[in-house]
Amino acid sequence: MSAMVPDGELRAFASAMESMVNDLQRRLDGIAAGFAEQKEALLAELALERARADALQVRCDELSRRLGKDSSNSSKPPSSDSPYRKKPRDRSSRKRSGRAPGKQPGAQSSTLRQVPDPDEDIACPPAECGCCGTGLAGQPVLAEQKRQVFDVPAPPPRPRVTQYRVQSKTCPCCGAVTAGAAPGGAGGRVQYGPRAHAVAAFLTCWHHVPVLRAAQLAAALSGLPVSAGFAAGARGRAAALLAPFTDRVRELLASVPVLHADETPARVAGQMRFLHVACTAHLTAMHPGDRTSQAIDAGLILPGYAGTLVRDGYSGYLHLTGAVHAWCGAHLLRDLKGLHDADPAGQAWTQDMAAVLRDALAATRSARAAGQAALSAAEHAALLGRYRDAVAAGLQATRTPGARNRREAANLARRFASHQDMILRFVTDLDVPFTNNQAERDIRPVKVQQRASGTWRTLLGFADFAVVRSYLSTAAKWDIQPLDALTRLFTDGPWLPPAAAP
């Protein structure tokens, strides 16, 4: 039988064990607290990394959307499209018309035809018989086939020089000496005539040829050795004569029922400027400025205009409260396509809205072809119902958690919701076109000029370009050849459109 342990030692041992346990518990509590702090830190870091990843994903989506933009799904001009990127099959929103490519049956022909009085007539008789070799000289002609070759003279003709001899005479009655008067185009000892001015302005303003090459081209084709400085000044000389034309076009445009307006940037004297256009199918008026409402009003056409103004979504036109506004459908289709290309699954409503716009366009074309003044009430109600359903779907899609491009989608959906009347103006008024293509076509030469001849060095040169292009564009719309219009400008003054439309 073992010896009995004293109570004092047992209590000491128990106290030591309890102290050890308490110490271990404190250490375990410290370790647990450390783990909890590390867990919280790791969770916070994980949340931060997730937020960064989400932000990077949003940024990546935005950059992908921007890189995917071209003239088919945004308002970028076709000239900005990369020539190295393969164009997708669905790049154009247009559908096949069913017509064969090329000239259509019944279209006016422009075939080169023979003339009855050629400048040179050369006979081509056979020298000998093709069968036995007998000479055929002196034999009568049995049949003849005429073949004519049209060509330009080489070298170019000598310039036509007209001399005006300003004579002076003495009056036999009073003895005073009186000098004659030369025509208006002969103010100096030597000068170029109106046709030479017209050719220089034609090459630089209508065909966008750089001034040096324009002078070389004029000399090579006309035989007139003009200088590069003369070609450079042709635009300014033409613009100085066009004040009556500008006043006339402004007066006519202010009275038309439907007017197109647009603006485009241009580089002038190292700064970004804008060229504004107001136009119809028969008139064009352009002027330079910035992108403010004051610059828009500086054209002296849109302030007080009370007709229908077809434009894009730029807010600079909102101050024109006297006009009825119509939104360009082509811009809207491109915006819908751009959003759908970025997220086809999440933004499927864009396809429905695009289908509504295309079906509405087809309905209005059919109504005009049938001579109707408006769509039937049933057609209008059906289109309006589909439009509102697509808007509702778009607003709902923007509320879906995790949806890509939510801000752009929300802006586009709210645009269709808030501007229904302006967007569907072409449905309620068949005189209003679906697109603003007329203005875009008229203003496109700004981009052509920049790519062909470079930017403008002065704001005055930019303003001269706007005036001359307005004149030539309007003349072309009235089937007047630009060179003939310029020749008339430098001879008798500008041609003036007789009315707003033929």
Secondary structure as GFF3:
##gff-version 3
##sequence-region A 1 502
A	DSSP	alpha_helix	7	67	.	.	.	ID=ss1
A	DSSP	three_ten_helix	78	80	.	.	.	ID=ss2
A	DSSP	beta_strand	168	170	.	.	.	ID=ss3
A	DSSP	beta_strand	177	179	.	.	.	ID=ss4
A	DSSP	alpha_helix	194	201	.	.	.	ID=ss5
A	DSSP	pi_helix	202	206	.	.	.	ID=ss6
A	DSSP	alpha_helix	211	222	.	.	.	ID=ss7
A	DSSP	alpha_helix	228	240	.	.	.	ID=ss8
A	DSSP	alpha_helix	243	253	.	.	.	ID=ss9
A	DSSP	beta_strand	258	268	.	.	.	ID=ss10
A	DSSP	beta_strand	271	279	.	.	.	ID=ss11
A	DSSP	beta_strand	284	289	.	.	.	ID=ss12
A	DSSP	alpha_helix	293	297	.	.	.	ID=ss13
A	DSSP	beta_strand	308	311	.	.	.	ID=ss14
A	DSSP	three_ten_helix	315	317	.	.	.	ID=ss15
A	DSSP	beta_strand	324	327	.	.	.	ID=ss16
A	DSSP	alpha_helix	329	342	.	.	.	ID=ss17
A	DSSP	alpha_helix	349	369	.	.	.	ID=ss18
A	DSSP	alpha_helix	377	397	.	.	.	ID=ss19
A	DSSP	alpha_helix	406	418	.	.	.	ID=ss20
A	DSSP	alpha_helix	420	423	.	.	.	ID=ss21
A	DSSP	alpha_helix	425	428	.	.	.	ID=ss22
A	DSSP	alpha_helix	437	443	.	.	.	ID=ss23
A	DSSP	alpha_helix	445	453	.	.	.	ID=ss24
A	DSSP	alpha_helix	459	477	.	.	.	ID=ss25
A	DSSP	alpha_helix	482	491	.	.	.	ID=ss26
###
